[in-house]
Amino acid sequence: MFAVSCDAVTEAQNVALQEKHHKSGVKLIYVQLNSPTKHVQNHPIEFESMLSRGSDIIVSCPNNTLLHLAELPFNPTQHGLPHNVENSEKVPLADTIKFGIATLSLETPLRSLISQITQQDGQPPLCIISDLVFGWVNNVSKSCGISNITFTTSNAYGTLAYFSVLLNLPHRKTESNEFSVPGFPQNYKFQRSQLHKHIREANGNDGWSKFFNTQFELSMSSKGWICNTVEEIEPLGLQLLRKYIDLPVWTIGPLLLPTTLKGCNSEQQSNFIKTCIEWLDLKYESSVLYICFGSESSISTSQMIALAEGLEGSGKEFIWVIRPPFGFDMSGEFKEEWLPRGFEERMRDSKKGLLVHKWGPQLEILSHRSTGVCVELTRSVESVVTKEEVKKVIELVMDQEGKGKEMKEKANEIAIHMKEAKTEKGGVKGSSLRSMHDFVRTILS
């Protein structure tokens, strides 16, 4: 398999994952949009791992030949972007569409890479796997006589909701706060407060609609979709997605983030993880609230202060992976003014809370016995959140009985499904392994 990630493209490098078939040595190209640590280093390797376990017709390459680099030019300043915007993680929200349009410039370099591979191997790549928002890759693959598969890093339900709302704009067709979304049952209602500001304001002629709708429609012309989810977790979401796009959808999740800390060597990473685990080891089972908004998301300054006040008022123990608030450089230094005065010092001295700046070993934290569950506190950065509301929600979710207990049991059930989906027991493969097997059979047929 040959994989290309456009995160590395924007750094003048493409990560490529080569996986040979027994007889033909065919290759696949993987084109992904996201932060380099999440997808360049993770998804191609996870694909290789899933392939090697999920199919008897795939053979892994030696480790020293697994990753290959190919240079594709990308200069953000030529597209009116800041010079350091090298991947989606660094893109300011206001420049999202500008960055998306800039990725269209990668079409010519991608064609050149395909031509190079074809000349070198005597045959074109077998398949191109591209991100949902890289619909333009379908044009490239079709003109080169190559199958294209769309990959969505989200789950099926969320993916369908996102692109159906943008494609159909159902919230623009009613004055009500609640509305139905094409592709979902009529009795399923969505709310305006659940929509991102740019989606709420989309009217079909704005930049957000024009770019994403074009990419979504092109992606629906793929041979099929790969979805980062598990069949047993969301059967309804997968049923609805498959019916809406009328294409095969292969579930290969969960694709988990690697234990990688940017800018740190392996010793520093180990020490950092050790600090988190040692702190958790001192806590009772399911007593710690884990707070994280993802590597590319955050909350407003007022929401951050309210969250801190609510956490302190609840008296519950927590780990908070904290980044600068919305509107500030996510990679920049964290300022004390974004939290209540003395908050971090009080939490550290009382050992009630551990604030982890920028990055946290998520897999290790979530799998620790002391970690409880999380819950939605707000739906958008425009929402007003009070410390009283935060305290109430935290007490609800951390309750050892009632609703809190139900949520923990559901989370544990999901965790079991996720683990079983990628394992083989008694000669029976998990659902994600079977799905990967079917995917490989399909593209080789």
C-alpha positions as CSV (number, residue, x, y, z in Angstrom):
1,M,0.0,0.0,0.0
2,F,1.2,3.5,-0.8
3,A,-0.3,6.2,1.3
4,V,-0.1,10.0,0.9
5,S,-1.1,12.5,3.7
6,C,-1.8,16.1,2.8
7,D,-0.7,17.2,6.3
8,A,2.8,16.3,5.3
9,V,2.1,17.8,1.9
10,T,1.7,21.2,3.5
11,E,5.1,20.7,5.1
12,A,6.6,19.8,1.7
13,Q,6.5,16.1,2.6
14,N,4.0,13.3,2.1
15,V,4.0,10.3,4.3
16,A,3.6,7.1,2.3
17,L,2.7,3.7,3.6
18,Q,3.6,0.8,1.2
19,E,1.8,-2.5,1.5
20,K,2.5,-5.2,-1.1
21,H,0.0,-7.7,-2.4
22,H,1.3,-11.3,-2.8
23,K,1.5,-11.2,-6.6
24,S,1.1,-7.8,-8.1
25,G,2.7,-5.4,-5.6
26,V,-0.2,-3.0,-6.2
27,K,-0.3,0.3,-4.3
28,L,-2.9,2.6,-2.8
29,I,-2.7,6.3,-2.2
30,Y,-4.0,7.8,1.0
31,V,-4.8,11.6,1.0
32,Q,-5.8,13.0,4.4
33,L,-6.5,16.5,5.8
34,N,-5.6,17.0,9.5
35,S,-2.8,17.6,12.0
36,P,0.3,15.6,11.3
37,T,0.6,13.8,14.6
38,K,-2.9,12.6,14.4
39,H,-3.1,11.3,10.8
40,V,0.3,11.2,9.1
41,Q,1.8,9.1,11.9
42,N,-1.4,7.3,12.9
43,H,-4.0,6.4,10.3
44,P,-1.7,4.9,7.6
45,I,0.0,2.8,10.3
46,E,-3.4,1.8,11.7
47,F,-4.6,0.9,8.2
48,E,-1.5,-1.4,7.9
49,S,-2.2,-3.0,11.2
50,M,-5.9,-3.6,10.4
51,L,-5.0,-4.9,7.0
52,S,-2.5,-7.4,8.4
53,R,-5.0,-8.7,10.9
54,G,-8.1,-8.4,8.9
55,S,-7.2,-10.1,5.7
56,D,-5.3,-13.2,4.7
57,I,-4.3,-11.7,1.4
58,I,-2.2,-8.9,2.7
59,V,1.4,-9.2,3.8
60,S,3.2,-6.5,5.9
61,C,6.3,-4.9,4.6
62,P,9.4,-4.7,6.8
63,N,9.4,-1.8,9.2
64,N,12.3,-0.1,7.5
65,T,10.3,0.1,4.2
66,L,6.9,0.9,5.7
67,L,7.1,4.7,5.4
68,H,8.2,6.6,2.3
69,L,8.4,10.4,1.7
70,A,7.4,12.2,-1.4
71,E,7.7,16.0,-1.7
72,L,4.7,18.0,-2.9
73,P,5.0,21.8,-3.0
74,F,2.7,23.9,-0.9
75,N,3.3,27.5,0.0
76,P,0.6,29.0,2.3
77,T,1.6,32.6,1.6
78,Q,0.8,32.2,-2.1
79,H,-2.8,31.6,-1.0
80,G,-3.1,34.5,1.4
81,L,-2.5,32.4,4.5
82,P,0.0,33.0,7.3
83,H,3.4,31.4,6.6
84,N,3.2,28.9,9.4
85,V,-0.2,27.5,8.4
86,E,1.0,24.0,7.5
87,N,-2.0,21.9,8.5
88,S,-5.6,22.2,9.6
89,E,-4.5,22.4,13.3
90,K,-2.8,25.7,12.7
91,V,-5.6,27.3,10.6
92,P,-7.5,30.1,12.2
93,L,-11.3,29.6,11.9
94,A,-11.6,32.7,9.8
95,D,-9.2,31.1,7.2
96,T,-10.8,27.7,7.1
97,I,-12.3,28.2,3.6
98,K,-9.2,29.9,2.3
99,F,-7.2,26.9,3.5
100,G,-9.6,24.5,1.9
101,I,-9.5,26.3,-1.4
102,A,-5.7,26.3,-1.2
103,T,-5.6,22.5,-1.0
104,L,-7.0,22.4,-4.5
105,S,-3.5,23.5,-5.6
106,L,-2.3,20.0,-4.6
107,E,-4.1,18.4,-7.6
108,T,-1.3,18.9,-10.1
109,P,1.4,17.6,-7.7
110,L,-0.8,14.6,-6.9
111,R,-1.2,13.8,-10.6
112,S,2.6,14.0,-11.0
113,L,3.0,11.6,-8.1
114,I,0.6,9.1,-9.6
115,S,2.3,9.4,-12.9
116,Q,5.7,8.8,-11.2
117,I,4.3,5.7,-9.4
118,T,2.8,4.4,-12.6
119,Q,6.0,4.8,-14.5
120,Q,8.1,3.2,-11.8
121,D,5.8,0.2,-11.1
122,G,4.5,-0.3,-14.7
123,Q,0.9,0.1,-13.4
124,P,-1.2,2.8,-11.7
125,P,-2.0,2.6,-8.0
126,L,-4.9,0.3,-7.2
127,C,-6.9,2.8,-5.2
128,I,-6.9,6.3,-3.7
129,I,-8.3,6.9,-0.2
130,S,-9.1,10.5,0.3
131,D,-10.6,12.7,3.1
132,L,-14.3,13.6,2.9
133,V,-13.4,17.3,2.3
134,F,-10.9,16.3,-0.4
135,G,-13.7,15.5,-2.9
136,W,-11.5,16.9,-5.7
137,V,-9.4,13.8,-5.5
138,N,-12.2,11.9,-7.2
139,N,-11.6,13.9,-10.3
140,V,-8.0,12.9,-10.2
141,S,-8.6,9.2,-9.6
142,K,-11.3,9.0,-12.4
143,S,-9.1,10.7,-15.0
144,C,-6.3,8.2,-14.1
145,G,-8.6,5.2,-14.1
146,I,-8.1,4.5,-10.4
147,S,-10.8,3.7,-7.9
148,N,-11.4,6.3,-5.1
149,I,-12.5,5.6,-1.6
150,T,-13.7,8.4,0.7
151,F,-12.5,8.3,4.4
152,T,-14.3,10.1,7.2
153,T,-12.5,10.4,10.5
154,S,-15.8,11.0,12.3
155,N,-18.5,8.6,13.2
156,A,-21.4,7.8,10.8
157,Y,-24.2,9.7,12.6
158,G,-22.1,12.9,12.9
159,T,-20.8,12.7,9.4
160,L,-24.3,12.4,7.9
161,A,-25.6,15.2,10.1
162,Y,-22.8,17.5,9.2
163,F,-22.9,17.2,5.4
164,S,-26.7,16.8,5.1
165,V,-27.2,20.0,7.0
166,L,-24.8,21.8,4.7
167,L,-26.1,20.3,1.5
168,N,-29.8,20.8,2.3
169,L,-29.8,23.8,4.7
170,P,-33.0,22.6,6.5
171,H,-32.6,25.2,9.3
172,R,-33.1,27.9,6.7
173,K,-36.5,26.5,5.7
174,T,-38.2,27.0,9.1
175,E,-38.4,29.7,11.8
176,S,-38.6,27.0,14.5
177,N,-35.6,26.3,16.7
178,E,-36.0,22.6,15.9
179,F,-35.9,21.1,12.5
180,S,-35.6,17.8,10.7
181,V,-32.6,16.8,8.6
182,P,-32.8,14.9,5.3
183,G,-31.5,11.4,5.8
184,F,-32.8,11.1,9.4
185,P,-36.3,10.0,10.5
186,Q,-38.8,12.8,10.6
187,N,-39.2,12.5,14.4
188,Y,-35.4,13.1,14.9
189,K,-35.1,16.8,15.6
190,F,-32.0,19.0,15.6
191,Q,-31.6,22.4,17.2
192,R,-30.0,25.6,15.9
193,S,-27.9,25.8,19.1
194,Q,-26.2,22.6,18.0
195,L,-24.9,24.1,14.8
196,H,-21.6,25.9,14.4
197,K,-22.0,29.6,13.7
198,H,-20.8,29.3,10.1
199,I,-23.3,26.5,9.4
200,R,-26.2,28.5,11.0
201,E,-25.3,31.4,8.7
202,A,-24.8,29.3,5.6
203,N,-27.3,30.1,2.8
204,G,-25.9,28.1,-0.2
205,N,-24.0,31.1,-1.7
206,D,-21.5,31.7,1.1
207,G,-17.9,30.5,0.9
208,W,-18.5,27.8,3.5
209,S,-21.4,26.3,1.6
210,K,-19.7,26.5,-1.8
211,F,-16.5,24.8,-0.8
212,F,-17.8,22.1,1.4
213,N,-20.8,21.2,-0.7
214,T,-18.7,20.8,-3.8
215,Q,-16.3,18.5,-1.9
216,F,-19.1,16.5,-0.3
217,E,-20.9,16.0,-3.6
218,L,-17.7,14.8,-5.3
219,S,-17.0,12.4,-2.4
220,M,-20.4,10.9,-2.9
221,S,-19.2,9.7,-6.3
222,S,-16.5,7.5,-4.7
223,K,-16.6,3.7,-5.0
224,G,-17.3,3.6,-1.2
225,W,-16.6,5.1,2.1
226,I,-14.4,4.1,5.0
227,C,-15.7,5.3,8.4
228,N,-13.8,5.6,11.7
229,T,-16.5,3.9,13.8
230,V,-17.5,0.5,15.0
231,E,-20.6,-1.4,13.7
232,E,-22.0,-2.4,17.1
233,I,-21.8,1.1,18.5
234,E,-24.0,3.0,16.0
235,P,-26.0,0.6,13.8
236,L,-28.6,3.2,13.2
237,G,-26.1,5.9,12.1
238,L,-24.5,3.5,9.7
239,Q,-27.8,2.4,8.3
240,L,-28.8,6.0,7.7
241,L,-25.5,6.9,6.1
242,R,-25.4,3.9,3.8
243,K,-29.0,4.6,2.7
244,Y,-28.3,8.4,2.1
245,I,-25.1,8.0,0.0
246,D,-26.1,4.7,-1.5
247,L,-22.6,3.4,-1.3
248,P,-20.7,0.7,0.7
249,V,-19.5,1.9,4.0
250,W,-16.7,0.0,5.7
251,T,-16.2,0.5,9.5
252,I,-12.6,0.2,10.5
253,G,-12.6,2.0,13.9
254,P,-11.5,2.9,16.3
255,L,-8.4,4.5,14.9
256,L,-6.7,5.7,18.0
257,L,-4.2,8.5,18.4
258,P,-0.6,7.5,18.9
259,T,1.2,8.3,22.1
260,T,3.2,11.1,20.6
261,L,4.0,14.5,22.2
262,K,5.1,17.0,19.6
263,G,8.4,18.7,20.3
264,C,9.5,16.2,22.9
265,N,11.9,13.3,22.7
266,S,11.0,9.8,23.9
267,E,12.4,10.3,27.4
268,Q,10.4,13.5,27.8
269,Q,7.2,11.8,26.5
270,S,7.7,8.9,29.0
271,N,8.2,11.3,31.9
272,F,5.1,13.3,30.9
273,I,3.0,10.2,30.7
274,K,4.4,9.0,34.0
275,T,3.3,12.2,35.7
276,C,-0.3,11.8,34.6
277,I,-0.4,8.1,35.5
278,E,1.1,8.6,38.9
279,W,-1.4,11.3,39.7
280,L,-4.3,9.1,38.6
281,D,-2.9,6.1,40.6
282,L,-3.6,8.1,43.8
283,K,-7.3,8.5,43.0
284,Y,-10.2,6.2,43.6
285,E,-11.8,4.2,40.8
286,S,-14.0,6.3,38.4
287,S,-13.4,9.4,40.6
288,V,-11.6,11.6,38.1
289,L,-13.4,13.8,35.5
290,Y,-11.5,14.0,32.2
291,I,-11.9,17.2,30.2
292,C,-10.7,17.7,26.7
293,F,-12.0,19.6,23.7
294,G,-9.8,17.9,21.0
295,S,-6.6,19.0,19.4
296,E,-8.3,21.6,17.2
297,S,-11.1,22.9,19.3
298,S,-11.5,25.1,22.4
299,I,-14.0,27.2,24.3
300,S,-14.3,30.9,24.8
301,T,-12.5,32.8,27.6
302,S,-15.7,33.3,29.6
303,Q,-16.6,29.6,29.2
304,M,-13.1,28.6,30.3
305,I,-13.4,30.7,33.5
306,A,-16.9,29.4,34.2
307,L,-15.7,25.8,33.7
308,A,-12.8,26.4,36.1
309,E,-15.1,27.9,38.8
310,G,-17.6,25.1,38.4
311,L,-14.9,22.5,38.7
312,E,-13.5,24.1,41.9
313,G,-17.0,24.5,43.3
314,S,-17.9,20.9,42.7
315,G,-14.9,19.6,44.7
316,K,-14.5,16.7,42.1
317,E,-11.1,15.7,41.0
318,F,-10.2,16.2,37.3
319,I,-7.6,16.2,34.6
320,W,-8.1,19.0,32.1
321,V,-6.1,19.1,28.8
322,I,-6.2,22.8,28.4
323,R,-5.4,25.0,25.4
324,P,-5.7,28.7,24.7
325,P,-9.4,29.8,24.3
326,F,-11.2,30.2,21.1
327,G,-9.8,33.1,19.0
328,F,-6.2,32.7,20.2
329,D,-3.3,30.8,18.8
330,M,-3.9,27.2,19.8
331,S,-0.2,26.5,19.7
332,G,0.7,29.7,21.7
333,E,1.5,30.0,25.4
334,F,-1.3,29.9,27.9
335,K,-2.0,33.1,29.8
336,E,-3.0,33.2,33.5
337,E,-5.7,35.7,32.7
338,W,-7.7,33.0,31.0
339,L,-8.4,31.3,34.3
340,P,-9.6,32.5,37.7
341,R,-6.7,34.1,39.7
342,G,-4.6,31.4,41.4
343,F,-6.8,28.6,40.1
344,E,-4.0,26.4,38.7
345,E,-1.9,26.8,41.9
346,R,-4.8,25.9,44.1
347,M,-5.6,22.8,42.2
348,R,-2.0,21.7,42.2
349,D,-1.5,22.3,45.9
350,S,-4.8,20.6,46.8
351,K,-4.1,17.8,44.3
352,K,-7.8,18.2,43.3
353,G,-6.9,18.9,39.7
354,L,-4.2,18.4,37.1
355,L,-4.0,20.9,34.3
356,V,-2.2,19.5,31.2
357,H,-1.2,22.2,28.7
358,K,-1.7,21.6,25.0
359,W,-1.4,17.8,24.9
360,G,-2.3,14.9,27.1
361,P,-1.8,11.1,26.8
362,Q,-5.4,10.6,26.0
363,L,-5.4,6.8,25.6
364,E,-3.6,6.2,28.9
365,I,-5.9,8.6,30.7
366,L,-9.1,7.2,29.3
367,S,-8.1,3.6,30.0
368,H,-7.1,4.3,33.6
369,R,-9.4,2.9,36.3
370,S,-9.7,6.2,38.0
371,T,-11.1,8.1,35.0
372,G,-14.8,8.6,35.0
373,V,-16.8,10.0,32.0
374,C,-17.4,13.3,30.3
375,V,-20.6,15.2,29.3
376,E,-21.6,18.1,27.1
377,L,-21.3,21.4,28.8
378,T,-21.9,23.8,25.9
379,R,-22.7,23.5,22.2
380,S,-20.9,26.6,20.8
381,V,-18.5,29.3,21.8
382,E,-21.4,31.8,21.7
383,S,-23.2,30.0,24.5
384,V,-23.3,31.5,28.0
385,V,-22.2,29.1,30.7
386,T,-22.3,29.8,34.4
387,K,-20.2,28.1,37.1
388,E,-23.5,26.9,38.7
389,E,-24.5,25.1,35.5
390,V,-21.0,23.5,35.3
391,K,-21.1,22.4,38.9
392,K,-24.6,20.9,38.4
393,V,-23.5,18.9,35.3
394,I,-20.3,17.7,36.9
395,E,-22.1,16.4,40.0
396,L,-24.7,14.7,37.8
397,V,-22.1,12.8,35.7
398,M,-19.9,11.9,38.6
399,D,-22.7,10.6,40.7
400,Q,-22.1,7.0,41.6
401,E,-25.8,6.2,41.3
402,G,-28.6,7.2,39.0
403,K,-27.7,9.0,35.8
404,G,-24.0,9.0,36.5
405,K,-24.0,5.3,37.0
406,E,-26.0,4.7,33.8
407,M,-23.5,6.8,31.8
408,K,-20.5,4.9,33.2
409,E,-22.1,1.6,32.4
410,K,-22.8,2.8,28.8
411,A,-19.3,4.0,28.4
412,N,-17.9,0.7,29.6
413,E,-20.2,-1.1,27.1
414,I,-18.9,1.0,24.3
415,A,-15.3,0.4,25.3
416,I,-15.8,-3.3,25.2
417,H,-17.3,-3.1,21.7
418,M,-14.4,-0.9,20.5
419,K,-11.9,-3.4,21.8
420,E,-13.6,-6.5,20.4
421,A,-14.0,-4.9,17.0
422,K,-10.3,-5.0,16.4
423,T,-9.4,-8.4,17.9
424,E,-9.7,-12.0,16.9
425,K,-10.9,-14.6,19.4
426,G,-11.3,-18.3,18.8
427,G,-10.8,-17.8,15.1
428,V,-13.6,-15.2,14.9
429,K,-12.6,-11.8,13.8
430,G,-14.1,-8.6,15.2
431,S,-16.4,-6.5,13.1
432,S,-13.8,-3.9,12.1
433,L,-11.4,-6.7,11.0
434,R,-14.1,-8.3,9.0
435,S,-15.0,-5.0,7.4
436,M,-11.4,-4.3,6.5
437,H,-11.2,-7.8,5.0
438,D,-14.3,-7.0,2.8
439,F,-12.8,-3.7,1.8
440,V,-9.6,-5.3,0.6
441,R,-11.5,-8.0,-1.3
442,T,-13.6,-5.3,-2.9
443,I,-10.8,-3.1,-4.2
444,L,-8.8,-6.1,-5.4
445,S,-11.8,-7.5,-7.3
